[in-house]
Structure formats: structure tokens, C-alpha cells
Amino acid sequence: MATAMIDRPGEDGADASERLKRVVEENPVLVFGQRGCFMCHVVNRLLLGHGVKAVVWEVEEGEESSLVQEIAMMPGDQRLQFPAVFIGGRFVGGIDRLISLHISGDLVPILKEAGALWL
């Protein structure tokens, strides 16, 4: 799978939350997914089909609840499920929402606006 990987925060508390917020804001497309999840693979293939190489944050088993809590503290209405896709620093949704955006033709403009796509 052609994805970029990022390190998970090693600190606890506010430092980890701030780092998570920074990672979401700094990456045009970020996908949170569980290791080995085939739906995460589908999300990545859809994005690669548009020429977008997403940054992937692989969530280890047992980390899910703490990550969900950290993301819930970020601004916006996050109803998180994995894979969770952030585009342009904003939570887009899961695989169902991403596919809906793709089918409706709204995905490409969102990717362009986020600076993930230049065409």
C-alpha cells in the first residue's frame, strides 16, 4: 500500500492532544485506520485513484478508545469510526461518507481546496 506513515505521540495528556491536532491540521489528507483493515485499504485506493497520497495513522488494538476521546475534544462534530478521514484539517467521515462524496462529484473540489490535488 503506497501511504505515508506518521509516528504516534509518545507523550501523555495535553501534549499528545496538541500533537494530534497539529498532525490533523498539517496534513492535507489524513486517514486513521486500524492495522490491517481492508476498509482503510479501500479508502487509500480511492484516494490514490484521484492522485492523492494520504498520510495514514495506524491505530493499534487497544488504542482506539483513547484516540476517539482525543479526536472528540477537537473542534467540530466528530462521530468517529475507522477508517476516519480528515481532509484539509476537517473531519470528513468514514468510508461511507468518502464514497458518497466521490459518487456525487464533491470529493475532487474538497481535495483541491485542501491542497491535496492540483489538477
N, CA, C and O atoms as a Tinker XYZ file with bonds, in Angstrom:
   476  protein
     1  N      0.843000   -1.170000    0.000000    73     2
     2  CA     0.000000    0.000000    0.000000    64     1     3
     3  C      0.891000    1.236000    0.000000    63     2     4     5
     4  O      1.793000    1.335000    0.832000    81     3
     5  N      0.670000    2.153000   -0.885000    73     3     6
     6  CA     1.503000    3.343000   -1.011000    64     5     7
     7  C      0.956000    4.456000   -0.134000    63     6     8     9
     8  O      0.170000    5.284000   -0.593000    81     7
     9  N      1.361000    4.477000    1.106000    73     7    10
    10  CA     0.913000    5.510000    2.024000    64     9    11
    11  C      2.093000    6.011000    2.823000    63    10    12    13
    12  O      3.101000    5.318000    2.965000    81    11
    13  N      1.967000    7.198000    3.337000    73    11    14
    14  CA     2.979000    7.744000    4.230000    64    13    15
    15  C      2.552000    7.436000    5.652000    63    14    16    17
    16  O      1.368000    7.525000    5.976000    81    15
    17  N      3.476000    7.082000    6.486000    73    15    18
    18  CA     3.161000    6.738000    7.869000    64    17    19
    19  C      3.665000    7.840000    8.781000    63    18    20    21
    20  O      4.674000    8.482000    8.488000    81    19
    21  N      2.974000    8.059000    9.877000    73    19    22
    22  CA     3.426000    9.019000   10.875000    64    21    23
    23  C      3.543000    8.324000   12.213000    63    22    24    25
    24  O      2.875000    7.324000   12.474000    81    23
    25  N      4.400000    8.867000   13.052000    73    23    26
    26  CA     4.577000    8.314000   14.381000    64    25    27
    27  C      3.441000    8.754000   15.276000    63    26    28    29
    28  O      2.915000    9.859000   15.147000    81    27
    29  N      3.076000    7.876000   16.178000    73    27    30
    30  CA     2.058000    8.210000   17.161000    64    29    31
    31  C      2.702000    8.984000   18.290000    63    30    32    33
    32  O      3.888000    8.801000   18.565000    81    31
    33  N      1.937000    9.854000   18.957000    73    31    34
    34  CA     2.519000   10.621000   20.052000    64    33    35
    35  C      2.984000    9.720000   21.176000    63    34    36    37
    36  O      2.307000    8.758000   21.537000    81    35
    37  N      4.151000   10.039000   21.729000    73    35    38
    38  CA     4.682000    9.259000   22.827000    64    37    39
    39  C      4.359000    9.856000   24.173000    63    38    40    41
    40  O      4.554000    9.213000   25.205000    81    39
    41  N      3.859000   11.098000   24.175000    73    39    42
    42  CA     3.573000   11.772000   25.430000    64    41    43
    43  C      2.145000   11.512000   25.858000    63    42    44    45
    44  O      1.322000   11.031000   25.079000    81    43
    45  N      1.864000   11.839000   27.111000    73    43    46
    46  CA     0.505000   11.711000   27.626000    64    45    47
    47  C     -0.127000   13.088000   27.743000    63    46    48    49
    48  O      0.563000   14.107000   27.703000    81    47
    49  N     -1.444000   13.108000   27.886000    73    47    50
    50  CA    -2.164000   14.318000   28.237000    64    49    51
    51  C     -2.223000   15.350000   27.140000    63    50    52    53
    52  O     -2.377000   15.024000   25.963000    81    51
    53  N     -2.096000   16.631000   27.549000    73    51    54
    54  CA    -2.286000   17.762000   26.651000    64    53    55
    55  C     -1.272000   17.761000   25.503000    63    54    56    57
    56  O     -1.612000   18.144000   24.384000    81    55
    57  N     -0.042000   17.338000   25.765000    73    55    58
    58  CA     0.963000   17.315000   24.699000    64    57    59
    59  C      0.528000   16.408000   23.558000    63    58    60    61
    60  O      0.672000   16.766000   22.389000    81    59
    61  N     -0.001000   15.240000   23.888000    73    59    62
    62  CA    -0.465000   14.303000   22.869000    64    61    63
    63  C     -1.652000   14.879000   22.116000    63    62    64    65
    64  O     -1.734000   14.734000   20.896000    81    63
    65  N     -2.569000   15.527000   22.812000    73    63    66
    66  CA    -3.731000   16.127000   22.157000    64    65    67
    67  C     -3.311000   17.248000   21.222000    63    66    68    69
    68  O     -3.841000   17.366000   20.118000    81    67
    69  N     -2.362000   18.072000   21.653000    73    67    70
    70  CA    -1.870000   19.155000   20.815000    64    69    71
    71  C     -1.158000   18.601000   19.590000    63    70    72    73
    72  O     -1.318000   19.123000   18.486000    81    71
    73  N     -0.374000   17.548000   19.779000    73    71    74
    74  CA     0.331000   16.948000   18.644000    64    73    75
    75  C     -0.660000   16.344000   17.659000    63    74    76    77
    76  O     -0.480000   16.459000   16.446000    81    75
    77  N     -1.697000   15.707000   18.169000    73    75    78
    78  CA    -2.725000   15.133000   17.305000    64    77    79
    79  C     -3.400000   16.239000   16.496000    63    78    80    81
    80  O     -3.586000   16.094000   15.288000    81    79
    81  N     -3.763000   17.327000   17.144000    73    79    82
    82  CA    -4.404000   18.450000   16.465000    64    81    83
    83  C     -3.480000   19.014000   15.388000    63    82    84    85
    84  O     -3.924000   19.329000   14.284000    81    83
    85  N     -2.194000   19.139000   15.713000    73    83    86
    86  CA    -1.221000   19.665000   14.763000    64    85    87
    87  C     -1.079000   18.743000   13.548000    63    86    88    89
    88  O     -1.015000   19.218000   12.414000    81    87
    89  N     -1.031000   17.434000   13.782000    73    87    90
    90  CA    -0.899000   16.469000   12.682000    64    89    91
    91  C     -2.114000   16.547000   11.758000    63    90    92    93
    92  O     -1.972000   16.489000   10.537000    81    91
    93  N     -3.305000   16.678000   12.340000    73    91    94
    94  CA    -4.518000   16.790000   11.529000    64    93    95
    95  C     -4.483000   18.059000   10.687000    63    94    96    97
    96  O     -4.842000   18.038000    9.509000    81    95
    97  N     -4.050000   19.161000   11.289000    73    95    98
    98  CA    -4.028000   20.447000   10.587000    64    97    99
    99  C     -2.936000   20.522000    9.519000    63    98   100   101
   100  O     -3.118000   21.188000    8.500000    81    99
   101  N     -1.805000   19.848000    9.740000    73    99   102
   102  CA    -0.662000   19.974000    8.837000    64   101   103
   103  C     -0.726000   19.058000    7.619000    63   102   104   105
   104  O      0.015000   19.268000    6.658000    81   103
   105  N     -1.578000   18.065000    7.635000    73   103   106
   106  CA    -1.634000   17.113000    6.527000    64   105   107
   107  C     -2.910000   17.319000    5.720000    63   106   108   109
   108  O     -4.007000   17.291000    6.277000    81   107
   109  N     -2.772000   17.527000    4.407000    73   107   110
   110  CA    -3.968000   17.753000    3.595000    64   109   111
   111  C     -4.979000   16.607000    3.689000    63   110   112   113
   112  O     -6.186000   16.843000    3.742000    81   111
   113  N     -4.481000   15.368000    3.711000    73   111   114
   114  CA    -5.367000   14.209000    3.841000    64   113   115
   115  C     -4.750000   13.251000    4.852000    63   114   116   117
   116  O     -3.615000   12.800000    4.699000    81   115
   117  N     -5.520000   12.956000    5.879000    73   115   118
   118  CA    -5.064000   12.066000    6.951000    64   117   119
   119  C     -6.126000   11.009000    7.184000    63   118   120   121
   120  O     -7.310000   11.317000    7.315000    81   119
   121  N     -5.688000    9.755000    7.234000    73   119   122
   122  CA    -6.603000    8.641000    7.455000    64   121   123
   123  C     -6.187000    7.914000    8.723000    63   122   124   125
   124  O     -5.053000    7.450000    8.838000    81   123
   125  N     -7.109000    7.817000    9.672000    73   123   126
   126  CA    -6.908000    6.995000   10.859000    64   125   127
   127  C     -7.534000    5.641000   10.567000    63   126   128   129
   128  O     -8.709000    5.561000   10.212000    81   127
   129  N     -6.754000    4.579000   10.716000    73   127   130
   130  CA    -7.281000    3.249000   10.456000    64   129   131
   131  C     -6.621000    2.214000   11.329000    63   130   132   133
   132  O     -5.504000    2.406000   11.810000    81   131
   133  N     -7.313000    1.128000   11.529000    73   131   134
   134  CA    -6.752000    0.034000   12.308000    64   133   135
   135  C     -5.818000   -0.773000   11.423000    63   134   136   137
   136  O     -6.064000   -0.945000   10.229000    81   135
   137  N     -4.753000   -1.261000   12.019000    73   135   138
   138  CA    -3.754000   -2.036000   11.282000    64   137   139
   139  C     -4.422000   -3.239000   10.601000    63   138   140   141
   140  O     -5.109000   -4.031000   11.246000    81   139
   141  N     -4.205000   -3.356000    9.294000    73   139   142
   142  CA    -4.717000   -4.487000    8.536000    64   141   143
   143  C     -6.176000   -4.366000    8.117000    63   142   144   145
   144  O     -6.737000   -5.330000    7.598000    81   143
   145  N     -6.801000   -3.227000    8.322000    73   143   146
   146  CA    -8.212000   -3.038000    7.989000    64   145   147
   147  C     -8.387000   -2.921000    6.479000    63   146   148   149
   148  O     -7.764000   -2.070000    5.844000    81   147
   149  N     -9.233000   -3.774000    5.903000    73   147   150
   150  CA    -9.420000   -3.728000    4.451000    64   149   151
   151  C    -10.178000   -2.474000    4.023000    63   150   152   153
   152  O     -9.994000   -2.007000    2.899000    81   151
   153  N    -11.025000   -1.916000    4.892000    73   151   154
   154  CA   -11.739000   -0.687000    4.532000    64   153   155
   155  C    -10.777000    0.500000    4.459000    63   154   156   157
   156  O    -10.978000    1.415000    3.659000    81   155
   157  N     -9.737000    0.488000    5.289000    73   155   158
   158  CA    -8.698000    1.508000    5.210000    64   157   159
   159  C     -7.976000    1.389000    3.862000    63   158   160   161
   160  O     -7.636000    2.396000    3.241000    81   159
   161  N     -7.750000    0.169000    3.428000    73   159   162
   162  CA    -7.126000   -0.069000    2.131000    64   161   163
   163  C     -8.014000    0.487000    1.009000    63   162   164   165
   164  O     -7.505000    1.097000    0.069000    81   163
   165  N     -9.321000    0.285000    1.097000    73   163   166
   166  CA   -10.249000    0.792000    0.092000    64   165   167
   167  C    -10.214000    2.318000    0.051000    63   166   168   169
   168  O    -10.199000    2.915000   -1.026000    81   167
   169  N    -10.201000    2.948000    1.230000    73   167   170
   170  CA   -10.111000    4.414000    1.305000    64   169   171
   171  C     -8.834000    4.886000    0.621000    63   170   172   173
   172  O     -8.868000    5.829000   -0.170000    81   171
   173  N     -7.728000    4.254000    0.913000    73   171   174
   174  CA    -6.455000    4.636000    0.309000    64   173   175
   175  C     -6.462000    4.437000   -1.198000    63   174   176   177
   176  O     -5.935000    5.271000   -1.934000    81   175
   177  N     -7.048000    3.352000   -1.663000    73   175   178
   178  CA    -7.113000    3.095000   -3.110000    64   177   179
   179  C     -7.980000    4.145000   -3.806000    63   178   180   181
   180  O     -7.653000    4.592000   -4.905000    81   179
   181  N     -9.084000    4.539000   -3.168000    73   179   182
   182  CA    -9.941000    5.571000   -3.742000    64   181   183
   183  C     -9.178000    6.890000   -3.854000    63   182   184   185
   184  O     -9.225000    7.558000   -4.886000    81   183
   185  N     -8.479000    7.253000   -2.787000    73   183   186
   186  CA    -7.701000    8.495000   -2.799000    64   185   187
   187  C     -6.559000    8.420000   -3.812000    63   186   188   189
   188  O     -6.312000    9.383000   -4.537000    81   187
   189  N     -5.861000    7.281000   -3.869000    73   187   190
   190  CA    -4.786000    7.116000   -4.851000    64   189   191
   191  C     -5.318000    7.195000   -6.277000    63   190   192   193
   192  O     -4.626000    7.670000   -7.178000    81   191
   193  N     -6.539000    6.734000   -6.479000    73   191   194
   194  CA    -7.173000    6.832000   -7.791000    64   193   195
   195  C     -7.345000    8.274000   -8.238000    63   194   196   197
   196  O     -7.398000    8.559000   -9.435000    81   195
   197  N     -7.432000    9.178000   -7.275000    73   195   198
   198  CA    -7.516000   10.613000   -7.579000    64   197   199
   199  C     -6.138000   11.268000   -7.590000    63   198   200   201
   200  O     -6.024000   12.469000   -7.833000    81   199
   201  N     -5.094000   10.488000   -7.331000    73   199   202
   202  CA    -3.742000   11.029000   -7.306000    64   201   203
   203  C     -3.339000   11.609000   -5.959000    63   202   204   205
   204  O     -2.393000   12.393000   -5.878000    81   203
   205  N     -4.046000   11.232000   -4.907000    73   203   206
   206  CA    -3.778000   11.756000   -3.568000    64   205   207
   207  C     -3.134000   10.672000   -2.718000    63   206   208   209
   208  O     -3.674000    9.576000   -2.569000    81   207
   209  N     -1.980000   10.993000   -2.170000    73   207   210
   210  CA    -1.291000   10.073000   -1.264000    64   209   211
   211  C     -1.587000   10.520000    0.169000    63   210   212   213
   212  O     -1.043000   11.513000    0.650000    81   211
   213  N     -2.443000    9.780000    0.823000    73   211   214
   214  CA    -2.863000   10.127000    2.179000    64   213   215
   215  C     -1.802000    9.739000    3.192000    63   214   216   217
   216  O     -1.056000    8.778000    3.001000    81   215
   217  N     -1.749000   10.497000    4.265000    73   215   218
   218  CA    -0.943000   10.119000    5.419000    64   217   219
   219  C     -1.824000    9.202000    6.266000    63   218   220   221
   220  O     -2.985000    9.518000    6.530000    81   219
   221  N     -1.271000    8.073000    6.686000    73   219   222
   222  CA    -2.046000    7.085000    7.440000    64   221   223
   223  C     -1.527000    6.989000    8.866000    63   222   224   225
   224  O     -0.324000    6.868000    9.095000    81   223
   225  N     -2.434000    7.045000    9.807000    73   223   226
   226  CA    -2.128000    6.857000   11.227000    64   225   227
   227  C     -2.740000    5.515000   11.590000    63   226   228   229
   228  O     -3.955000    5.406000   11.756000    81   227
   229  N     -1.906000    4.497000   11.713000    73   227   230
   230  CA    -2.408000    3.169000   12.054000    64   229   231
   231  C     -2.632000    3.075000   13.557000    63   230   232   233
   232  O     -1.725000    3.305000   14.356000    81   231
   233  N     -3.853000    2.733000   13.917000    73   231   234
   234  CA    -4.244000    2.632000   15.317000    64   233   235
   235  C     -4.074000    1.187000   15.761000    63   234   236   237
   236  O     -4.646000    0.267000   15.177000    81   235
   237  N     -3.283000    1.011000   16.797000    73   235   238
   238  CA    -3.063000   -0.327000   17.334000    64   237   239
   239  C     -4.286000   -0.781000   18.124000    63   238   240   241
   240  O     -5.062000    0.037000   18.619000    81   239
   241  N     -4.441000   -2.073000   18.231000    73   239   242
   242  CA    -5.519000   -2.617000   19.041000    64   241   243
   243  C     -5.348000   -2.136000   20.477000    63   242   244   245
   244  O     -4.258000   -2.234000   21.041000    81   243
   245  N     -6.403000   -1.627000   21.060000    73   243   246
   246  CA    -6.350000   -1.107000   22.417000    64   245   247
   247  C     -6.166000    0.403000   22.473000    63   246   248   249
   248  O     -6.414000    1.010000   23.515000    81   247
   249  N     -5.733000    1.031000   21.365000    73   247   250
   250  CA    -5.561000    2.484000   21.308000    64   249   251
   251  C     -6.826000    3.201000   20.849000    63   250   252   253
   252  O     -6.917000    4.424000   20.961000    81   251
   253  N     -7.806000    2.454000   20.334000    73   251   254
   254  CA    -8.961000    3.062000   19.702000    64   253   255
   255  C     -9.695000    4.034000   20.618000    63   254   256   257
   256  O     -9.997000    5.157000   20.213000    81   255
   257  N     -9.980000    3.622000   21.830000    73   255   258
   258  CA   -10.796000    4.465000   22.707000    64   257   259
   259  C    -10.077000    5.754000   23.088000    63   258   260   261
   260  O    -10.710000    6.808000   23.149000    81   259
   261  N     -8.773000    5.700000   23.344000    73   259   262
   262  CA    -8.067000    6.927000   23.709000    64   261   263
   263  C     -7.988000    7.881000   22.516000    63   262   264   265
   264  O     -8.095000    9.095000   22.691000    81   263
   265  N     -7.803000    7.352000   21.315000    73   263   266
   266  CA    -7.756000    8.201000   20.132000    64   265   267
   267  C     -9.119000    8.831000   19.868000    63   266   268   269
   268  O     -9.202000   10.012000   19.531000    81   267
   269  N    -10.175000    8.057000   20.017000    73   267   270
   270  CA   -11.527000    8.583000   19.827000    64   269   271
   271  C    -11.784000    9.722000   20.809000    63   270   272   273
   272  O    -12.372000   10.737000   20.434000    81   271
   273  N    -11.354000    9.567000   22.056000    73   271   274
   274  CA   -11.538000   10.628000   23.055000    64   273   275
   275  C    -10.750000   11.876000   22.680000    63   274   276   277
   276  O    -11.269000   12.986000   22.802000    81   275
   277  N     -9.517000   11.722000   22.230000    73   275   278
   278  CA    -8.703000   12.872000   21.836000    64   277   279
   279  C     -9.320000   13.610000   20.659000    63   278   280   281
   280  O     -9.353000   14.841000   20.645000    81   279
   281  N     -9.809000   12.868000   19.672000    73   279   282
   282  CA   -10.405000   13.495000   18.500000    64   281   283
   283  C    -11.727000   14.168000   18.878000    63   282   284   285
   284  O    -12.055000   15.224000   18.337000    81   283
   285  N    -12.474000   13.581000   19.782000    73   283   286
   286  CA   -13.741000   14.172000   20.213000    64   285   287
   287  C    -13.534000   15.528000   20.872000    63   286   288   289
   288  O    -14.443000   16.358000   20.861000    81   287
   289  N    -12.353000   15.774000   21.447000    73   287   290
   290  CA   -12.073000   17.057000   22.091000    64   289   291
   291  C    -11.696000   18.132000   21.074000    63   290   292   293
   292  O    -11.616000   19.309000   21.427000    81   291
   293  N    -11.465000   17.750000   19.823000    73   291   294
   294  CA   -11.131000   18.724000   18.787000    64   293   295
   295  C    -12.407000   19.431000   18.350000    63   294   296   297
   296  O    -13.497000   18.878000   18.498000    81   295
   297  N    -12.289000   20.659000   17.806000    73   295   298
   298  CA   -13.474000   21.387000   17.366000    64   297   299
   299  C    -14.226000   20.635000   16.275000    63   298   300   301
   300  O    -13.626000   19.940000   15.455000    81   299
   301  N    -15.531000   20.781000   16.278000    73   299   302
   302  CA   -16.358000   20.151000   15.258000    64   301   303
   303  C    -17.133000   18.980000   15.822000    63   302   304   305
   304  O    -16.994000   18.615000   16.989000    81   303
   305  N    -17.945000   18.408000   14.970000    73   303   306
   306  CA   -18.799000   17.300000   15.375000    64   305   307
   307  C    -18.231000   16.008000   14.807000    63   306   308   309
   308  O    -18.566000   15.614000   13.690000    81   307
   309  N    -17.372000   15.349000   15.577000    73   307   310
   310  CA   -16.741000   14.127000   15.112000    64   309   311
   311  C    -17.473000   12.915000   15.662000    63   310   312   313
   312  O    -17.498000   12.690000   16.872000    81   311
   313  N    -18.054000   12.156000   14.787000    73   311   314
   314  CA   -18.620000   10.862000   15.152000    64   313   315
   315  C    -17.696000    9.841000   14.510000    63   314   316   317
   316  O    -17.905000    9.418000   13.373000    81   315
   317  N    -16.683000    9.458000   15.251000    73   315   318
   318  CA   -15.556000    8.730000   14.690000    64   317   319
   319  C    -15.816000    7.243000   14.565000    63   318   320   321
   320  O    -16.313000    6.590000   15.482000    81   319
   321  N    -15.465000    6.739000   13.408000    73   319   322
   322  CA   -15.393000    5.304000   13.167000    64   321   323
   323  C    -14.184000    5.104000   12.270000    63   322   324   325
   324  O    -13.784000    6.023000   11.555000    81   323
   325  N    -13.605000    3.931000   12.299000    73   323   326
   326  CA   -12.418000    3.687000   11.496000    64   325   327
   327  C    -12.785000    2.978000   10.210000    63   326   328   329
   328  O    -13.622000    2.076000   10.233000    81   327
   329  N    -12.192000    3.352000    9.089000    73   327   330
   330  CA   -11.232000    4.418000    8.927000    64   329   331
   331  C    -11.910000    5.784000    9.035000    63   330   332   333
   332  O    -13.057000    5.961000    8.625000    81   331
   333  N    -11.179000    6.737000    9.592000    73   331   334
   334  CA   -11.657000    8.105000    9.746000    64   333   335
   335  C    -10.802000    8.997000    8.863000    63   334   336   337
   336  O     -9.574000    8.969000    8.943000    81   335
   337  N    -11.448000    9.782000    8.029000    73   335   338
   338  CA   -10.747000   10.594000    7.046000    64   337   339
   339  C    -10.863000   12.074000    7.403000    63   338   340   341
   340  O    -11.955000   12.594000    7.634000    81   339
   341  N     -9.708000   12.737000    7.442000    73   339   342
   342  CA    -9.642000   14.183000    7.632000    64   341   343
   343  C     -9.069000   14.782000    6.353000    63   342   344   345
   344  O     -8.033000   14.339000    5.857000    81   343
   345  N     -9.749000   15.788000    5.829000    73   343   346
   346  CA    -9.267000   16.482000    4.636000    64   345   347
   347  C     -9.236000   17.972000    4.958000    63   346   348   349
   348  O    -10.231000   18.549000    5.396000    81   347
   349  N     -8.092000   18.572000    4.735000    73   347   350
   350  CA    -7.949000   19.997000    4.998000    64   349   351
   351  C     -8.150000   20.365000    6.458000    63   350   352   353
   352  O     -8.643000   21.450000    6.767000    81   351
   353  N     -7.766000   19.455000    7.367000    73   351   354
   354  CA    -7.884000   19.720000    8.789000    64   353   355
   355  C     -9.267000   19.502000    9.358000    63   354   356   357
   356  O     -9.495000   19.731000   10.546000    81   355
   357  N    -10.199000   19.059000    8.520000    73   355   358
   358  CA   -11.575000   18.835000    8.982000    64   357   359
   359  C    -11.946000   17.366000    8.838000    63   358   360   361
   360  O    -11.535000   16.689000    7.895000    81   359
   361  N    -12.729000   16.895000    9.790000    73   359   362
   362  CA   -13.198000   15.519000    9.751000    64   361   363
   363  C    -14.251000   15.380000    8.665000    63   362   364   365
   364  O    -15.267000   16.075000    8.683000    81   363
   365  N    -14.006000   14.479000    7.716000    73   363   366
   366  CA   -14.940000   14.242000    6.623000    64   365   367
   367  C    -15.893000   13.112000    6.977000    63   366   368   369
   368  O    -17.092000   13.204000    6.714000    81   367
   369  N    -15.370000   12.053000    7.568000    73   367   370
   370  CA   -16.189000   10.908000    7.921000    64   369   371
   371  C    -15.453000    9.617000    7.649000    63   370   372   373
   372  O    -14.227000    9.584000    7.547000    81   371
   373  N    -16.224000    8.563000    7.535000    73   371   374
   374  CA   -15.658000    7.247000    7.274000    64   373   375
   375  C    -15.740000    6.893000    5.801000    63   374   376   377
   376  O    -15.909000    7.760000    4.944000    81   375
   377  N    -15.619000    5.618000    5.529000    73   375   378
   378  CA   -15.607000    5.146000    4.151000    64   377   379
   379  C    -16.917000    5.455000    3.442000    63   378   380   381
   380  O    -16.912000    5.800000    2.260000    81   379
   381  N    -18.042000    5.336000    4.145000    73   379   382
   382  CA   -19.331000    5.598000    3.513000    64   381   383
   383  C    -19.448000    7.053000    3.059000    63   382   384   385
   384  O    -19.941000    7.326000    1.965000    81   383
   385  N    -19.001000    7.971000    3.888000    73   383   386
   386  CA   -19.057000    9.396000    3.547000    64   385   387
   387  C    -18.094000    9.716000    2.397000    63   386   388   389
   388  O    -18.432000   10.493000    1.504000    81   387
   389  N    -16.910000    9.126000    2.417000    73   387   390
   390  CA   -15.933000    9.369000    1.358000    64   389   391
   391  C    -16.457000    8.859000    0.015000    63   390   392   393
   392  O    -16.312000    9.538000   -1.001000    81   391
   393  N    -17.054000    7.691000    0.002000    73   391   394
   394  CA   -17.610000    7.142000   -1.236000    64   393   395
   395  C    -18.783000    7.994000   -1.720000    63   394   396   397
   396  O    -18.937000    8.211000   -2.922000    81   395
   397  N    -19.604000    8.475000   -0.798000    73   395   398
   398  CA   -20.719000    9.364000   -1.179000    64   397   399
   399  C    -20.206000   10.637000   -1.835000    63   398   400   401
   400  O    -20.750000   11.087000   -2.844000    81   399
   401  N    -19.145000   11.221000   -1.254000    73   399   402
   402  CA   -18.557000   12.423000   -1.841000    64   401   403
   403  C    -17.998000   12.135000   -3.224000    63   402   404   405
   404  O    -18.119000   12.958000   -4.131000    81   403
   405  N    -17.389000   10.975000   -3.386000    73   403   406
   406  CA   -16.823000   10.574000   -4.675000    64   405   407
   407  C    -17.926000   10.421000   -5.719000    63   406   408   409
   408  O    -17.805000   10.943000   -6.827000    81   407
   409  N    -18.990000    9.715000   -5.376000    73   407   410
   410  CA   -20.083000    9.467000   -6.319000    64   409   411
   411  C    -20.781000   10.767000   -6.712000    63   410   412   413
   412  O    -21.152000   10.950000   -7.871000    81   411
   413  N    -20.961000   11.667000   -5.747000    73   411   414
   414  CA   -21.657000   12.931000   -6.032000    64   413   415
   415  C    -20.783000   13.932000   -6.793000    63   414   416   417
   416  O    -21.282000   14.938000   -7.298000    81   415
   417  N    -19.476000   13.654000   -6.872000    73   415   418
   418  CA   -18.568000   14.566000   -7.553000    64   417   419
   419  C    -18.028000   15.662000   -6.655000    63   418   420   421
   420  O    -17.348000   16.570000   -7.134000    81   419
   421  N    -18.318000   15.598000   -5.360000    73   419   422
   422  CA   -17.875000   16.628000   -4.424000    64   421   423
   423  C    -16.485000   16.371000   -3.842000    63   422   424   425
   424  O    -15.902000   17.267000   -3.231000    81   423
   425  N    -15.950000   15.170000   -4.019000    73   423   426
   426  CA   -14.668000   14.841000   -3.414000    64   425   427
   427  C    -13.515000   15.627000   -4.039000    63   426   428   429
   428  O    -12.668000   16.154000   -3.319000    81   427
   429  N    -13.475000   15.709000   -5.347000    73   427   430
   430  CA   -12.373000   16.395000   -6.025000    64   429   431
   431  C    -12.288000   17.867000   -5.610000    63   430   432   433
   432  O    -11.191000   18.331000   -5.297000    81   431
   433  N    -13.395000   18.624000   -5.593000    73   431   434
   434  CA   -13.280000   20.015000   -5.133000    64   433   435
   435  C    -12.789000   20.144000   -3.687000    63   434   436   437
   436  O    -12.053000   21.075000   -3.360000    81   435
   437  N    -13.189000   19.227000   -2.843000    73   435   438
   438  CA   -12.738000   19.254000   -1.440000    64   437   439
   439  C    -11.235000   18.987000   -1.378000    63   438   440   441
   440  O    -10.518000   19.649000   -0.626000    81   439
   441  N    -10.759000   18.031000   -2.156000    73   439   442
   442  CA    -9.335000   17.725000   -2.198000    64   441   443
   443  C     -8.534000   18.888000   -2.762000    63   442   444   445
   444  O     -7.441000   19.181000   -2.278000    81   443
   445  N     -9.067000   19.552000   -3.780000    73   443   446
   446  CA    -8.399000   20.729000   -4.360000    64   445   447
   447  C     -8.313000   21.845000   -3.335000    63   446   448   449
   448  O     -7.262000   22.466000   -3.176000    81   447
   449  N     -9.399000   22.100000   -2.648000    73   447   450
   450  CA    -9.431000   23.161000   -1.641000    64   449   451
   451  C     -8.431000   22.908000   -0.521000    63   450   452   453
   452  O     -7.852000   23.848000    0.024000    81   451
   453  N     -8.228000   21.640000   -0.179000    73   451   454
   454  CA    -7.290000   21.280000    0.892000    64   453   455
   455  C     -5.842000   21.306000    0.429000    63   454   456   457
   456  O     -4.932000   21.198000    1.251000    81   455
   457  N     -5.610000   21.448000   -0.877000    73   455   458
   458  CA    -4.260000   21.461000   -1.397000    64   457   459
   459  C     -3.684000   20.065000   -1.610000    63   458   460   461
   460  O     -2.473000   19.900000   -1.754000    81   459
   461  N     -4.553000   19.073000   -1.627000    73   459   462
   462  CA    -4.102000   17.694000   -1.831000    64   461   463
   463  C     -4.101000   17.319000   -3.306000    63   462   464   465
   464  O     -3.513000   16.310000   -3.696000    81   463
   465  N     -4.753000   18.123000   -4.111000    73   463   466
   466  CA    -4.906000   17.836000   -5.538000    64   465   467
   467  C     -4.722000   19.142000   -6.295000    63   466   468   469
   468  O     -5.307000   20.162000   -5.932000    81   467
   469  N     -3.916000   19.112000   -7.337000    73   467   470
   470  CA    -3.611000   20.337000   -8.066000    64   469   471
   471  C     -4.226000   20.404000   -9.447000    63   470   472   473
   472  O     -4.082000   21.423000  -10.122000    81   471
   473  N     -4.896000   19.374000   -9.889000    73   471   474
   474  CA    -5.442000   19.369000  -11.244000    64   473   475
   475  C     -6.754000   20.093000  -11.338000    63   474   476
   476  O     -7.339000   20.173000  -12.418000    81   475
